[in-house]
Amino acid sequence: MSIETQHNQVFRALASPHRRALLDALRDQPLTTGNLCAQFPELDRCTVMQHLKVLEQAELIIAERRGRERWNHLNPLPIHAIHERWIGPHAERAVGMLAKLKHALERDRQLSPAETTRSA
């Protein structure tokens, strides 16, 4: 699977607020599918399973069978890859622009008292 295809699957998976909520629930610890269903009573078990399938296809979660239970683990690597590709470069540029603005404002603030003294 190409990186572009994988990124598209991740974005598609993250487009759903229910799937993002499922990922948030898995942030601190792996949970069984039953535990996830209990945390989302507004969704029936079949719907939760469909959302988990999309998350698994996007490699955002890793499912592990332990006896009769299915444990769902968050896989942060695809999110990190998205961050590196899409967010990091834009954030660096924004931080650079903010640093320039900060320096310009500080320079203007230093010039302002001198100009006030001269005009008095």
N, CA, C and O atoms as a MOPAC input file, in Angstrom:
PM7 MOZYME 1SCF
protein

 N      0.84400 1    -1.17100 1     0.00000 1
 C      0.00000 1     0.00000 1     0.00000 1
 C      0.89300 1     1.23900 1     0.00000 1
 O      1.84700 1     1.32100 1     0.77400 1
 N      0.58700 1     2.18800 1    -0.85800 1
 C      1.39500 1     3.40500 1    -0.93600 1
 C      1.14100 1     4.28500 1     0.28900 1
 O      0.11400 1     4.16900 1     0.95800 1
 N      2.09000 1     5.15300 1     0.55700 1
 C      1.95700 1     6.07200 1     1.68800 1
 C      0.74200 1     6.97200 1     1.49100 1
 O      0.00800 1     7.25300 1     2.43800 1
 N      0.53600 1     7.42000 1     0.25400 1
 C     -0.61100 1     8.28600 1    -0.03700 1
 C     -1.92800 1     7.56600 1     0.25000 1
 O     -2.85000 1     8.15700 1     0.81300 1
 N     -2.01400 1     6.29800 1    -0.13400 1
 C     -3.22200 1     5.51200 1     0.13000 1
 C     -3.42800 1     5.34500 1     1.63000 1
 O     -4.54800 1     5.46300 1     2.12700 1
 N     -2.34800 1     5.07300 1     2.34500 1
 C     -2.45800 1     4.91800 1     3.79400 1
 C     -2.91100 1     6.22100 1     4.44900 1
 O     -3.76600 1     6.20300 1     5.33300 1
 N     -2.34800 1     7.34800 1     4.02400 1
 C     -2.76200 1     8.64300 1     4.57100 1
 C     -4.23500 1     8.90000 1     4.28200 1
 O     -4.95900 1     9.40200 1     5.14300 1
 N     -4.68400 1     8.56000 1     3.07500 1
 C     -6.10000 1     8.73900 1     2.73800 1
 C     -6.98900 1     7.91000 1     3.65500 1
 O     -8.04500 1     8.37700 1     4.08200 1
 N     -6.57300 1     6.68300 1     3.96000 1
 C     -7.35500 1     5.83900 1     4.86700 1
 C     -7.39400 1     6.43700 1     6.27300 1
 O     -8.42500 1     6.39200 1     6.94300 1
 N     -6.28200 1     6.98900 1     6.71100 1
 C     -6.24200 1     7.60500 1     8.03900 1
 C     -7.17200 1     8.81200 1     8.08100 1
 O     -7.95500 1     8.95700 1     9.02000 1
 N     -7.09600 1     9.67800 1     7.07500 1
 C     -7.97700 1    10.84400 1     7.05100 1
 C     -9.44100 1    10.42800 1     6.99400 1
 O    -10.28800 1    11.03200 1     7.65400 1
 N     -9.74000 1     9.39700 1     6.20700 1
 C    -11.11900 1     8.90300 1     6.11300 1
 C    -11.58100 1     8.38400 1     7.47700 1
 O    -12.70600 1     8.65000 1     7.90100 1
 N    -10.71700 1     7.65200 1     8.14700 1
 C    -11.07400 1     7.11900 1     9.46300 1
 C    -11.27700 1     8.23800 1    10.47500 1
 O    -12.19300 1     8.17600 1    11.29400 1
 N    -10.43600 1     9.25200 1    10.42400 1
 C    -10.53000 1    10.36000 1    11.37600 1
 C    -11.67800 1    11.31500 1    11.06800 1
 O    -11.99500 1    12.17900 1    11.88700 1
 N    -12.30100 1    11.17600 1     9.91200 1
 C    -13.39900 1    12.07000 1     9.53000 1
 C    -14.64200 1    11.86100 1    10.38800 1
 O    -15.48000 1    12.75700 1    10.48800 1
 N    -14.77100 1    10.71000 1    10.99700 1
 C    -15.95700 1    10.40200 1    11.80100 1
 C    -15.74800 1    10.79600 1    13.26200 1
 O    -14.75900 1    10.39100 1    13.87200 1
 N    -16.66200 1    11.57800 1    13.82600 1
 C    -16.52600 1    11.92200 1    15.24700 1
 C    -16.61300 1    10.69300 1    16.16100 1
 O    -15.98800 1    10.66500 1    17.22200 1
 N    -17.38100 1     9.68500 1    15.75500 1
 C    -17.46000 1     8.46100 1    16.56700 1
 C    -16.11900 1     7.73200 1    16.58100 1
 O    -15.69100 1     7.24000 1    17.62500 1
 N    -15.46000 1     7.66100 1    15.43500 1
 C    -14.16200 1     6.98100 1    15.39200 1
 C    -13.10400 1     7.76200 1    16.17000 1
 O    -12.25100 1     7.16700 1    16.82900 1
 N    -13.16000 1     9.09100 1    16.09600 1
 C    -12.21800 1     9.88600 1    16.89400 1
 C    -12.46800 1     9.65800 1    18.38500 1
 O    -11.52300 1     9.57900 1    19.17000 1
 N    -13.72900 1     9.55500 1    18.77000 1
 C    -14.06100 1     9.29200 1    20.17900 1
 C    -13.56200 1     7.91100 1    20.60700 1
 O    -13.07800 1     7.74600 1    21.72700 1
 N    -13.67600 1     6.92400 1    19.72400 1
 C    -13.15300 1     5.59000 1    20.03200 1
 C    -11.63800 1     5.64700 1    20.23500 1
 O    -11.11300 1     5.02500 1    21.15800 1
 N    -10.94100 1     6.38400 1    19.38600 1
 C     -9.48400 1     6.53300 1    19.54400 1
 C     -9.15000 1     7.23100 1    20.86300 1
 O     -8.20300 1     6.84900 1    21.55100 1
 N     -9.93200 1     8.25200 1    21.21200 1
 C     -9.71100 1     8.93500 1    22.49000 1
 C     -9.88100 1     7.97200 1    23.65700 1
 O     -9.12900 1     8.02800 1    24.63000 1
 N    -10.87200 1     7.08800 1    23.55800 1
 C    -11.10700 1     6.11000 1    24.62600 1
 C     -9.93100 1     5.15000 1    24.76700 1
 O     -9.67400 1     4.63600 1    25.85600 1
 N     -9.22300 1     4.91000 1    23.67600 1
 C     -8.09200 1     3.97700 1    23.69100 1
 C     -6.75700 1     4.65800 1    23.99700 1
 O     -5.72100 1     3.99600 1    24.06000 1
 N     -6.77800 1     5.95800 1    24.18500 1
 C     -5.53200 1     6.71300 1    24.36400 1
 C     -4.71400 1     6.22400 1    25.55900 1
 O     -3.49700 1     6.07500 1    25.45400 1
 N     -5.36800 1     5.97500 1    26.68500 1
 C     -4.64000 1     5.64100 1    27.90800 1
 C     -4.37300 1     4.15300 1    28.09900 1
 O     -3.40100 1     3.76600 1    28.74800 1
 N     -5.24600 1     3.32100 1    27.52700 1
 C     -5.08000 1     1.88300 1    27.72300 1
 C     -5.88200 1     1.11500 1    26.68800 1
 O     -6.87500 1     1.62300 1    26.16900 1
 N     -5.45800 1    -0.10600 1    26.38500 1
 C     -6.25000 1    -0.94800 1    25.48900 1
 C     -7.56800 1    -1.32400 1    26.17100 1
 O     -7.62900 1    -1.46500 1    27.39200 1
 N     -8.60500 1    -1.48200 1    25.37300 1
 C     -9.91700 1    -1.86300 1    25.89400 1
 C    -10.50000 1    -2.98300 1    25.05500 1
 O    -10.18900 1    -3.12400 1    23.87300 1
 N    -11.34800 1    -3.77300 1    25.68600 1
 C    -12.06200 1    -4.79600 1    24.93100 1
 C    -13.17600 1    -4.12800 1    24.13800 1
 O    -13.59800 1    -3.01300 1    24.44500 1
 N    -13.63600 1    -4.82100 1    23.12900 1
 C    -14.74900 1    -4.29800 1    22.34000 1
 C    -15.97700 1    -4.12000 1    23.23000 1
 O    -16.72600 1    -3.15600 1    23.07000 1
 N    -16.18300 1    -5.03700 1    24.15700 1
 C    -17.30500 1    -4.91100 1    25.09500 1
 C    -17.21200 1    -3.64900 1    25.93400 1
 O    -18.21600 1    -2.96900 1    26.14500 1
 N    -16.00500 1    -3.32700 1    26.41900 1
 C    -15.81100 1    -2.09400 1    27.19300 1
 C    -16.08100 1    -0.85900 1    26.34400 1
 O    -16.68100 1     0.10500 1    26.81800 1
 N    -15.64200 1    -0.88800 1    25.09700 1
 C    -15.90100 1     0.24500 1    24.20200 1
 C    -17.39900 1     0.40600 1    23.96100 1
 O    -17.91700 1     1.52300 1    23.97100 1
 N    -18.08700 1    -0.69900 1    23.74600 1
 C    -19.54200 1    -0.63600 1    23.54000 1
 C    -20.23000 1    -0.03300 1    24.76400 1
 O    -21.17400 1     0.74600 1    24.62900 1
 N    -19.75900 1    -0.39100 1    25.95300 1
 C    -20.34200 1     0.14800 1    27.18200 1
 C    -20.10200 1     1.65200 1    27.30300 1
 O    -20.93000 1     2.36500 1    27.87000 1
 N    -18.97900 1     2.13800 1    26.77900 1
 C    -18.67600 1     3.57300 1    26.84100 1
 C    -19.47400 1     4.38200 1    25.82400 1
 O    -19.57600 1     5.60300 1    25.94300 1
 N    -20.03900 1     3.70600 1    24.82500 1
 C    -20.80000 1     4.38500 1    23.77400 1
 C    -22.18700 1     3.76300 1    23.66500 1
 O    -22.49500 1     3.09800 1    22.67600 1
 N    -23.03100 1     3.98100 1    24.68600 1
 C    -24.35400 1     3.34100 1    24.68600 1
 C    -25.26800 1     3.82900 1    23.56200 1
 O    -26.24900 1     3.16300 1    23.23100 1
 N    -24.95700 1     4.97100 1    22.97900 1
 C    -25.77500 1     5.48200 1    21.86900 1
 C    -25.54600 1     4.69700 1    20.58100 1
 O    -26.32600 1     4.80900 1    19.63500 1
 N    -24.47800 1     3.90400 1    20.54200 1
 C    -24.16100 1     3.08800 1    19.36700 1
 C    -24.41200 1     1.62000 1    19.68900 1
 O    -24.06600 1     1.14700 1    20.77200 1
 N    -25.01300 1     0.90400 1    18.74600 1
 C    -25.16000 1    -0.53300 1    18.98500 1
 C    -23.83000 1    -1.23300 1    18.69300 1
 O    -22.94000 1    -0.66000 1    18.06500 1
 N    -23.71100 1    -2.46400 1    19.15300 1
 C    -22.45700 1    -3.21500 1    19.03700 1
 C    -22.00500 1    -3.34100 1    17.58200 1
 O    -20.81400 1    -3.24100 1    17.28800 1
 N    -22.95100 1    -3.56000 1    16.68100 1
 C    -22.61500 1    -3.71000 1    15.25800 1
 C    -21.97800 1    -2.42700 1    14.70900 1
 O    -21.02000 1    -2.48600 1    13.93800 1
 N    -22.50800 1    -1.28600 1    15.10700 1
 C    -21.96400 1     0.00000 1    14.65200 1
 C    -20.55600 1     0.21200 1    15.20600 1
 O    -19.66000 1     0.65000 1    14.48500 1
 N    -20.36800 1    -0.10000 1    16.48000 1
 C    -19.02700 1     0.01500 1    17.07100 1
 C    -18.04800 1    -0.87600 1    16.31200 1
 O    -16.93200 1    -0.45800 1    16.00400 1
 N    -18.46400 1    -2.09600 1    16.01500 1
 C    -17.59900 1    -3.03100 1    15.27400 1
 C    -17.25500 1    -2.48800 1    13.88400 1
 O    -16.12300 1    -2.63500 1    13.42500 1
 N    -18.22300 1    -1.86500 1    13.21800 1
 C    -17.95100 1    -1.28000 1    11.89500 1
 C    -16.92100 1    -0.16000 1    12.00900 1
 O    -16.00700 1    -0.06600 1    11.19000 1
 N    -17.07000 1     0.68700 1    13.02300 1
 C    -16.10200 1     1.77000 1    13.22300 1
 C    -14.71600 1     1.20500 1    13.54600 1
 O    -13.70800 1     1.70600 1    13.04700 1
 N    -14.66900 1     0.17300 1    14.37200 1
 C    -13.38400 1    -0.44300 1    14.70700 1
 C    -12.73100 1    -1.06000 1    13.47600 1
 O    -11.50800 1    -1.03600 1    13.34200 1
 N    -13.53200 1    -1.60400 1    12.58900 1
 C    -12.99100 1    -2.19200 1    11.35500 1
 C    -12.31900 1    -1.11700 1    10.49800 1
 O    -11.23200 1    -1.33800 1     9.96200 1
 N    -12.96200 1     0.04400 1    10.37000 1
 C    -12.37300 1     1.14700 1     9.59400 1
 C    -11.06900 1     1.60600 1    10.25000 1
 O    -10.07900 1     1.85400 1     9.56200 1
 N    -11.07100 1     1.71600 1    11.57300 1
 C     -9.85600 1     2.12600 1    12.28700 1
 C     -8.73900 1     1.09900 1    12.12100 1
 O     -7.56800 1     1.45800 1    11.99700 1
 N     -9.11000 1    -0.17600 1    12.12100 1
 C     -8.10500 1    -1.23100 1    11.94100 1
 C     -7.55500 1    -1.22600 1    10.51400 1
 O     -6.35700 1    -1.42700 1    10.31500 1
 N     -8.41100 1    -0.99900 1     9.52700 1
 C     -7.95000 1    -0.93700 1     8.13400 1
 C     -6.99100 1     0.22900 1     7.92600 1
 O     -6.06700 1     0.14300 1     7.11700 1
 N     -7.21100 1     1.31500 1     8.65400 1
 C     -6.31700 1     2.47300 1     8.57200 1
 C     -5.08900 1     2.30100 1     9.46900 1
 O     -4.24200 1     3.19000 1     9.55100 1
 N     -5.00500 1     1.15700 1    10.13700 1
 C     -3.90500 1     0.82400 1    11.04300 1
 C     -3.81500 1     1.76900 1    12.23700 1
 O     -2.74700 1     1.92800 1    12.82900 1
 N     -4.94000 1     2.39700 1    12.59100 1
 C     -4.97700 1     3.27000 1    13.75600 1
 C     -5.16800 1     2.48300 1    15.04800 1
 O     -4.83900 1     2.96400 1    16.13200 1
 N     -5.70200 1     1.27500 1    14.92400 1
 C     -5.78500 1     0.38600 1    16.07600 1
 C     -5.25000 1    -0.98500 1    15.67900 1
 O     -5.22900 1    -1.35700 1    14.50600 1
 N     -4.82500 1    -1.70700 1    16.68200 1
 C     -4.39400 1    -3.09000 1    16.49600 1
 C     -5.30000 1    -3.93700 1    17.37500 1
 O     -5.38700 1    -3.71900 1    18.58300 1
 N     -5.97200 1    -4.89900 1    16.76500 1
 C     -6.87500 1    -5.77800 1    17.50400 1
 C     -6.14300 1    -7.06400 1    17.85600 1
 O     -5.44200 1    -7.64900 1    17.03000 1
 N     -6.32300 1    -7.48500 1    19.08900 1
 C     -5.67000 1    -8.70200 1    19.57700 1
 C     -6.73700 1    -9.59100 1    20.21000 1
 O     -7.48900 1    -9.14900 1    21.07800 1
 N     -6.79400 1   -10.82100 1    19.77800 1
 C     -7.72800 1   -11.79800 1    20.35600 1
 C     -7.08100 1   -12.46200 1    21.56100 1
 O     -5.96400 1   -12.97400 1    21.48500 1
 N     -7.80400 1   -12.44400 1    22.67200 1
 C     -7.39200 1   -13.16800 1    23.87900 1
 C     -8.58800 1   -14.01200 1    24.31100 1
 O     -9.50700 1   -13.52000 1    24.96600 1
 N     -8.56200 1   -15.24400 1    23.94700 1
 C     -9.71000 1   -16.10300 1    24.23500 1
 C    -10.92900 1   -15.61000 1    23.47600 1
 O    -10.90500 1   -15.51200 1    22.25000 1
 N    -11.98700 1   -15.30200 1    24.19700 1
 C    -13.21400 1   -14.81400 1    23.56100 1
 C    -13.24000 1   -13.29600 1    23.44300 1
 O    -14.16200 1   -12.73400 1    22.85100 1
 N    -12.24000 1   -12.63400 1    23.99900 1
 C    -12.23200 1   -11.17300 1    23.99000 1
 C    -11.35800 1   -10.63000 1    22.86400 1
 O    -10.36000 1   -11.22900 1    22.46500 1
 N    -11.77400 1    -9.48900 1    22.38000 1
 C    -10.99100 1    -8.75900 1    21.38200 1
 C    -10.50200 1    -7.48800 1    22.06600 1
 O    -11.29800 1    -6.62900 1    22.44600 1
 N     -9.19200 1    -7.37700 1    22.21900 1
 C     -8.59100 1    -6.19700 1    22.82500 1
 C     -8.15200 1    -5.24600 1    21.71700 1
 O     -7.53300 1    -5.66000 1    20.73800 1
 N     -8.47700 1    -3.98000 1    21.88300 1
 C     -8.16600 1    -2.95200 1    20.89200 1
 C     -7.09700 1    -2.03300 1    21.46100 1
 O     -7.27000 1    -1.45500 1    22.53400 1
 N     -5.99800 1    -1.90200 1    20.73900 1
 C     -4.85800 1    -1.08000 1    21.14900 1
 C     -4.71900 1     0.08700 1    20.16800 1
 O     -4.84400 1    -0.09200 1    18.95700 1
 N     -4.46200 1     1.26700 1    20.69900 1
 C     -4.18500 1     2.42400 1    19.85500 1
 C     -2.81700 1     2.25000 1    19.21000 1
 O     -1.85300 1     1.87600 1    19.87800 1
 N     -2.73200 1     2.51900 1    17.91900 1
 C     -1.45700 1     2.51900 1    17.20400 1
 C     -1.17300 1     3.96800 1    16.79900 1
 O     -1.76200 1     4.44900 1    15.83200 1
 N     -0.29700 1     4.67200 1    17.50400 1
 C     -0.07100 1     6.09000 1    17.22100 1
 C      0.79700 1     6.36200 1    15.98900 1
 O      0.91500 1     7.51300 1    15.57100 1
 N      1.39900 1     5.34000 1    15.40700 1
 C      2.33400 1     5.57200 1    14.29600 1
 C      1.69300 1     6.24900 1    13.08400 1
 O      2.30400 1     7.16800 1    12.53900 1
 N      0.49900 1     5.85300 1    12.62700 1
 C     -0.08900 1     6.56000 1    11.48000 1
 C     -0.39300 1     8.03200 1    11.78000 1
 O     -0.25500 1     8.89000 1    10.90800 1
 N     -0.80500 1     8.31500 1    13.01000 1
 C     -1.07800 1     9.71000 1    13.38000 1
 C      0.22800 1    10.50000 1    13.39200 1
 O      0.26600 1    11.65100 1    12.95700 1
 N      1.28300 1     9.88600 1    13.88400 1
 C      2.59700 1    10.54300 1    13.88100 1
 C      3.05600 1    10.81200 1    12.44200 1
 O      3.60100 1    11.87700 1    12.14900 1
 N      2.83400 1     9.84700 1    11.55500 1
 C      3.22300 1    10.03000 1    10.14800 1
 C      2.45300 1    11.18800 1     9.51700 1
 O      3.02000 1    11.97500 1     8.75900 1
 N      1.16400 1    11.29200 1     9.82900 1
 C      0.34900 1    12.41400 1     9.32400 1
 C      0.90200 1    13.72500 1     9.87300 1
 O      1.01300 1    14.71400 1     9.14800 1
 N      1.24400 1    13.72400 1    11.14800 1
 C      1.80400 1    14.93200 1    11.75700 1
 C      3.10200 1    15.33900 1    11.06500 1
 O      3.29700 1    16.50900 1    10.73600 1
 N      3.97800 1    14.37900 1    10.84900 1
 C      5.25900 1    14.66900 1    10.20500 1
 C      5.07400 1    15.20300 1     8.78900 1
 O      5.79700 1    16.10200 1     8.36000 1
 N      4.11400 1    14.65300 1     8.07100 1
 C      3.91200 1    15.02300 1     6.66800 1
 C      3.11400 1    16.31800 1     6.51100 1
 O      3.45900 1    17.16200 1     5.68400 1
 N      2.05000 1    16.47800 1     7.30100 1
 C      1.11600 1    17.57300 1     7.05600 1
 C      1.16800 1    18.68600 1     8.09000 1
 O      1.02000 1    19.85400 1     7.73200 1
 N      1.37100 1    18.36600 1     9.34500 1
 C      1.26200 1    19.38000 1    10.38700 1
 C      2.61700 1    19.99800 1    10.70200 1
 O      2.74100 1    21.22100 1    10.77900 1
 N      3.63000 1    19.16100 1    10.88500 1
 C      4.95500 1    19.64800 1    11.25100 1
 C      5.49100 1    20.74500 1    10.35300 1
 O      5.87400 1    21.80200 1    10.85400 1
 N      5.53300 1    20.53100 1     9.02400 1
 C      6.07500 1    21.57300 1     8.14600 1
 C      5.29000 1    22.89000 1     8.20900 1
 O      5.87500 1    23.97100 1     8.14000 1
 N      3.97500 1    22.78900 1     8.33800 1
 C      3.16200 1    24.00800 1     8.41500 1
 C      3.34000 1    24.68900 1     9.76600 1
 O      3.34900 1    25.91700 1     9.85200 1
 N      3.48000 1    23.89600 1    10.81500 1
 C      3.68500 1    24.46100 1    12.14300 1
 C      5.02900 1    25.18100 1    12.21400 1
 O      5.12400 1    26.25400 1    12.80900 1
 N      6.06800 1    24.60100 1    11.61300 1
 C      7.38300 1    25.24300 1    11.60900 1
 C      7.31200 1    26.60800 1    10.93300 1
 O      7.89100 1    27.58300 1    11.41200 1
 N      6.60200 1    26.66300 1     9.82600 1
 C      6.46200 1    27.93600 1     9.10800 1
 C      5.70300 1    28.94600 1     9.96900 1
 O      6.08200 1    30.11500 1    10.04500 1
 N      4.62900 1    28.48800 1    10.61400 1
 C      3.83700 1    29.38100 1    11.46000 1
 C      4.65800 1    29.87800 1    12.64500 1
 O      4.56800 1    31.05100 1    13.00700 1
 N      5.45400 1    29.00800 1    13.24900 1
 C      6.29700 1    29.40900 1    14.37400 1
 C      7.31800 1    30.44000 1    13.91100 1
 O      7.58600 1    31.40700 1    14.62400 1
 N      7.88600 1    30.24800 1    12.73300 1
 C      8.82500 1    31.22500 1    12.18600 1
 C      8.17300 1    32.58000 1    11.96600 1
 O      8.76400 1    33.61600 1    12.27100 1
 N      6.96000 1    32.57200 1    11.43800 1
 C      6.24000 1    33.82900 1    11.21000 1
 C      5.91300 1    34.51200 1    12.53700 1
 O      6.02300 1    35.73400 1    12.64600 1
 N      5.51100 1    33.73600 1    13.54300 1
 C      5.21100 1    34.30900 1    14.85500 1
 C      6.46900 1    34.87900 1    15.50400 1
 O      6.40200 1    35.92000 1    16.15900 1
 N      7.60000 1    34.22600 1    15.33600 1
 C      8.86100 1    34.73700 1    15.89100 1
 C      9.23100 1    36.07100 1    15.24600 1
 O      9.66100 1    36.99600 1    15.93500 1
 N      9.06500 1    36.17500 1    13.92200 1
 C      9.34200 1    37.44300 1    13.23200 1
 C      8.41500 1    38.54400 1    13.73400 1
 O      8.85200 1    39.67300 1    13.95700 1
 N      7.13300 1    38.21600 1    13.91100 1
 C      6.16500 1    39.19000 1    14.40900 1
 C      6.54300 1    39.63900 1    15.81500 1
 O      6.48100 1    40.83000 1    16.12100 1
 N      6.93200 1    38.70700 1    16.66600 1
 C      7.33400 1    39.02900 1    18.03700 1
 C      8.52200 1    39.98400 1    18.03100 1
 O      8.52600 1    40.98000 1    18.75500 1
 N      9.52600 1    39.68400 1    17.21900 1
 C     10.71000 1    40.55100 1    17.16000 1
 C     10.34800 1    41.93900 1    16.63200 1
 O     10.86300 1    42.94300 1    17.12300 1
 N      9.47300 1    42.00000 1    15.64600 1
 C      9.05200 1    43.29300 1    15.09700 1
 C      8.29700 1    44.10600 1    16.14500 1
 O      8.51200 1    45.31200 1    16.26500 1
 N      7.42300 1    43.46100 1    16.89700 1
 C      6.67800 1    44.16700 1    17.94200 1
 C      7.60000 1    44.64200 1    19.05600 1
 O      7.44400 1    45.75200 1    19.56500 1
 N      8.55700 1    43.80900 1    19.43300 1
 C      9.51500 1    44.21600 1    20.46500 1
 C     10.36100 1    45.38700 1    19.98500 1
 O     10.65300 1    46.30300 1    20.75300 1
 N     10.75200 1    45.35700 1    18.72300 1
 C     11.54200 1    46.45500 1    18.15900 1
 C     10.71100 1    47.74100 1    18.15000 1
 O     11.21300 1    48.80800 1    18.50400 1
 N      9.45000 1    47.64200 1    17.74900 1
 C      8.57400 1    48.81700 1    17.73100 1
 C      8.35600 1    49.36100 1    19.13700 1
 O      8.30700 1    50.57600 1    19.33500 1
 N      8.22400 1    48.46400 1    20.11800 1
 C      8.01600 1    48.89700 1    21.49800 1
 C      9.24800 1    49.64500 1    22.00900 1
 O      9.11700 1    50.61700 1    22.75200 1
 N     10.44200 1    49.20000 1    21.61600 1
 C     11.67100 1    49.86300 1    22.04700 1
 C     11.81400 1    51.22400 1    21.38300 1
 O     12.35300 1    52.14700 1    21.99400 1
 N     11.34600 1    51.37300 1    20.14900 1
 C     11.43700 1    52.65400 1    19.44500 1
 C     10.40700 1    53.64900 1    19.94400 1
 O     10.67600 1    54.85100 1    19.94100 1
 N      9.26500 1    53.20600 1    20.36300 1
 C      8.17500 1    54.10000 1    20.76800 1
 C      8.54500 1    55.01900 1    21.92000 1
 O      8.27200 1    56.21400 1    21.80800 1
 N      9.14400 1    54.56600 1    23.02300 1
 C      9.49500 1    55.49200 1    24.10600 1
 C     10.49800 1    56.55200 1    23.65500 1
 O     10.40600 1    57.69800 1    24.09400 1
 N     11.43200 1    56.20900 1    22.81000 1
 C     12.42300 1    57.17500 1    22.32600 1
 C     11.74400 1    58.24700 1    21.49500 1
 O     12.08100 1    59.42500 1    21.61200 1
 N     10.79600 1    57.85900 1    20.65800 1
 C     10.08700 1    58.83400 1    19.84000 1
 C      9.23900 1    59.74700 1    20.70400 1
 O      9.12200 1    60.93500 1    20.40200 1
 N      8.63900 1    59.22800 1    21.77600 1
 C      7.82000 1    60.03000 1    22.67500 1
 C      8.68500 1    61.05900 1    23.38500 1
 O      8.25700 1    62.19900 1    23.56900 1
 N      9.89400 1    60.68000 1    23.78800 1
 C     10.80800 1    61.58200 1    24.48100 1
 C     11.24500 1    62.70400 1    23.55300 1
 O     11.33500 1    63.85300 1    23.98600 1
 N     11.52000 1    62.40300 1    22.28500 1
 C     11.96100 1    63.41700 1    21.32400 1
 C     10.86100 1    64.42600 1    21.03500 1
 O     11.14100 1    65.61300 1    20.86900 1
 N      9.63100 1    63.97800 1    20.97300 1
 C      8.55700 1    64.89600 1    20.59500 1
 C      8.11200 1    65.75500 1    21.76500 1
 O      7.37200 1    66.71400 1    21.54800 1
 N      8.52400 1    65.46100 1    22.99800 1
 C      8.08500 1    66.22200 1    24.16500 1
 C      8.88100 1    67.43400 1    24.39300 1
 O      8.62300 1    68.17300 1    25.34300 1

